[in-house]
Amino acid sequence: MSLGSRYSEQICKVCAEICNACAEECEKHASMGMEHCRECAEACRRCAQACEEMSHVA
């Protein structure tokens, strides 16, 4: 991103998509009482949000 790659926005959007998919899967397991999966889902949601925000800057 710091070098102005024409792919920066796309990479950030794909990162957000991947993180959201991970969060969705972890949330399935978290609903069964797996605490570490709930924590993972939260981390993935934060990552997805950061990537989405970065895609607007790229």
PANU-95548 format. One record per residue (C-alpha): residue in one letter; x, y, z. Coordinates in steps of 0.1 Angstrom, whole numbers, plus 5000, padded with zeros to 4 digits. Layout:
<A; <X; Y; Z>>;
...
END
This chain:
<M; <5000; 5000; 5000>>;
<S; <5028; 5024; 5008>>;
<L; <5041; 5020; 4973>>;
<G; <5007; 5027; 4957>>;
<S; <5001; 4992; 4943>>;
<R; <4970; 4991; 4921>>;
<Y; <4960; 4959; 4939>>;
<S; <4959; 4973; 4974>>;
<E; <4922; 4979; 4975>>;
<Q; <4915; 4945; 4961>>;
<I; <4938; 4928; 4986>>;
<C; <4921; 4946; 5015>>;
<K; <4887; 4936; 5003>>;
<V; <4897; 4900; 5000>>;
<C; <4912; 4901; 5034>>;
<A; <4879; 4914; 5048>>;
<E; <4860; 4887; 5030>>;
<I; <4882; 4860; 5044>>;
<C; <4881; 4873; 5079>>;
<N; <4843; 4875; 5078>>;
<A; <4841; 4839; 5065>>;
<C; <4863; 4828; 5094>>;
<A; <4842; 4847; 5119>>;
<E; <4811; 4831; 5106>>;
<E; <4826; 4796; 5110>>;
<C; <4839; 4804; 5144>>;
<E; <4806; 4818; 5155>>;
<K; <4790; 4784; 5147>>;
<H; <4813; 4767; 5171>>;
<A; <4810; 4795; 5197>>;
<S; <4773; 4789; 5198>>;
<M; <4781; 4754; 5211>>;
<G; <4799; 4769; 5241>>;
<M; <4835; 4769; 5227>>;
<E; <4849; 4801; 5243>>;
<H; <4881; 4801; 5222>>;
<C; <4859; 4802; 5190>>;
<R; <4840; 4832; 5203>>;
<E; <4873; 4850; 5209>>;
<C; <4885; 4840; 5174>>;
<A; <4852; 4853; 5158>>;
<E; <4856; 4886; 5176>>;
<A; <4892; 4889; 5164>>;
<C; <4882; 4881; 5129>>;
<R; <4854; 4907; 5129>>;
<R; <4879; 4933; 5141>>;
<C; <4903; 4923; 5114>>;
<A; <4876; 4924; 5087>>;
<Q; <4866; 4959; 5098>>;
<A; <4902; 4971; 5097>>;
<C; <4907; 4956; 5062>>;
<E; <4874; 4972; 5050>>;
<E; <4885; 5006; 5063>>;
<M; <4919; 5002; 5047>>;
<S; <4903; 4993; 5013>>;
<H; <4887; 5028; 5013>>;
<V; <4921; 5044; 5018>>;
<A; <4940; 5023; 4992>>;
END
